[in-house]
Amino acid sequence: MKQISVINSIEVPEGHDEMAIKVRDIYIDYFKTKPGFVSSTFYRTINSENKFNFVNIVVWDSYESFQAVVNSGFENTEGLNEDNMKVLGKGFPPPIKVSPGQFEIIRND
């Protein structure tokens, strides 16, 4: 099985940093209870001109493990999975905006 990285670029308006961090931590605590979770790394920009102030990278042992956690989240507009958690970047409240994506490693130098 090939590991995948779920990379969420997060746009957080001024004054909402703590909320973004809190929500991210809730989800990582949840993901840690699921089979296939490998790790998460959370980044904050050092450049105030960046559109995305945070990036969260979650590594899963396979795409299948990731799919098992988000399961029905693909199939509804709320992004709710079987545990009633909003997944696929939809767990952050407005005005925080998340651009999620799933990637596989093609080079590791």
RASUL-V751500 format. One record per residue. N is the residue number from 1. SS is DSSP state (H for helix, E for strand, - for the rest). OMEGA is omega in radians with two decimals (none if undefined). D_CENTER is the distance of its C-alpha to the mean C-alpha in whole Angstrom. Layout:
n:N ss:SS omega:OMEGA d_center:D_CENTER
n:N ss:SS omega:OMEGA d_center:D_CENTER
//
This chain:
n:1 ss:- omega:-3.10 d_center:21
n:2 ss:- omega:3.09 d_center:18
n:3 ss:- omega:3.00 d_center:15
n:4 ss:E omega:3.06 d_center:12
n:5 ss:E omega:3.02 d_center:9
n:6 ss:E omega:-3.06 d_center:6
n:7 ss:E omega:3.14 d_center:6
n:8 ss:E omega:3.02 d_center:5
n:9 ss:E omega:-2.97 d_center:8
n:10 ss:E omega:3.11 d_center:9
n:11 ss:E omega:-3.05 d_center:13
n:12 ss:- omega:3.10 d_center:14
n:13 ss:- omega:3.12 d_center:18
n:14 ss:- omega:3.12 d_center:20
n:15 ss:- omega:-3.11 d_center:21
n:16 ss:- omega:-3.11 d_center:17
n:17 ss:H omega:-3.08 d_center:16
n:18 ss:H omega:3.10 d_center:16
n:19 ss:H omega:3.13 d_center:15
n:20 ss:H omega:-3.14 d_center:11
n:21 ss:H omega:-3.13 d_center:12
n:22 ss:H omega:-3.13 d_center:13
n:23 ss:H omega:3.11 d_center:10
n:24 ss:H omega:-3.12 d_center:8
n:25 ss:H omega:3.09 d_center:10
n:26 ss:H omega:-3.12 d_center:11
n:27 ss:H omega:3.13 d_center:8
n:28 ss:H omega:3.07 d_center:8
n:29 ss:H omega:3.09 d_center:12
n:30 ss:H omega:-3.12 d_center:12
n:31 ss:H omega:-3.13 d_center:10
n:32 ss:- omega:3.13 d_center:13
n:33 ss:- omega:-3.04 d_center:15
n:34 ss:- omega:3.09 d_center:14
n:35 ss:- omega:3.07 d_center:16
n:36 ss:- omega:3.08 d_center:15
n:37 ss:E omega:-3.14 d_center:12
n:38 ss:E omega:-3.07 d_center:13
n:39 ss:E omega:3.02 d_center:11
n:40 ss:E omega:3.06 d_center:9
n:41 ss:E omega:-3.06 d_center:10
n:42 ss:E omega:-3.09 d_center:10
n:43 ss:E omega:2.99 d_center:12
n:44 ss:E omega:-3.12 d_center:14
n:45 ss:- omega:2.99 d_center:16
n:46 ss:- omega:-3.13 d_center:20
n:47 ss:- omega:-3.06 d_center:21
n:48 ss:- omega:3.13 d_center:22
n:49 ss:- omega:3.13 d_center:22
n:50 ss:- omega:3.05 d_center:19
n:51 ss:- omega:-3.13 d_center:17
n:52 ss:- omega:-3.11 d_center:14
n:53 ss:- omega:3.13 d_center:14
n:54 ss:E omega:3.00 d_center:11
n:55 ss:E omega:3.09 d_center:9
n:56 ss:E omega:3.12 d_center:6
n:57 ss:E omega:3.11 d_center:7
n:58 ss:E omega:-3.12 d_center:6
n:59 ss:E omega:3.08 d_center:10
n:60 ss:E omega:-3.11 d_center:11
n:61 ss:- omega:3.11 d_center:15
n:62 ss:- omega:3.06 d_center:15
n:63 ss:H omega:3.13 d_center:14
n:64 ss:H omega:3.09 d_center:16
n:65 ss:H omega:3.09 d_center:14
n:66 ss:H omega:-3.13 d_center:11
n:67 ss:H omega:3.14 d_center:13
n:68 ss:H omega:3.13 d_center:15
n:69 ss:H omega:-3.11 d_center:12
n:70 ss:H omega:3.12 d_center:11
n:71 ss:H omega:-3.04 d_center:15
n:72 ss:H omega:3.10 d_center:16
n:73 ss:H omega:3.08 d_center:13
n:74 ss:H omega:-2.93 d_center:14
n:75 ss:H omega:3.12 d_center:17
n:76 ss:- omega:-3.03 d_center:17
n:77 ss:- omega:3.13 d_center:17
n:78 ss:- omega:-3.11 d_center:15
n:79 ss:- omega:-3.10 d_center:12
n:80 ss:E omega:3.06 d_center:14
n:81 ss:- omega:-3.09 d_center:14
n:82 ss:- omega:3.09 d_center:17
n:83 ss:- omega:-3.13 d_center:16
n:84 ss:- omega:3.05 d_center:16
n:85 ss:- omega:3.06 d_center:12
n:86 ss:E omega:-3.09 d_center:11
n:87 ss:- omega:3.13 d_center:8
n:88 ss:- omega:3.09 d_center:7
n:89 ss:- omega:-3.05 d_center:6
n:90 ss:- omega:-3.12 d_center:9
n:91 ss:- omega:-3.14 d_center:9
n:92 ss:- omega:-3.13 d_center:10
n:93 ss:- omega:3.02 d_center:14
n:94 ss:- omega:0.14 d_center:16
n:95 ss:- omega:3.12 d_center:17
n:96 ss:- omega:-3.13 d_center:13
n:97 ss:E omega:-3.12 d_center:12
n:98 ss:E omega:3.03 d_center:8
n:99 ss:E omega:-3.10 d_center:9
n:100 ss:E omega:3.04 d_center:7
n:101 ss:E omega:3.12 d_center:8
n:102 ss:E omega:-3.04 d_center:9
n:103 ss:E omega:2.98 d_center:12
n:104 ss:E omega:3.13 d_center:15
n:105 ss:- omega:3.06 d_center:17
n:106 ss:- omega:3.05 d_center:20
n:107 ss:- omega:3.09 d_center:22
n:108 ss:- omega:-3.03 d_center:21
n:109 ss:- omega:none d_center:24
//
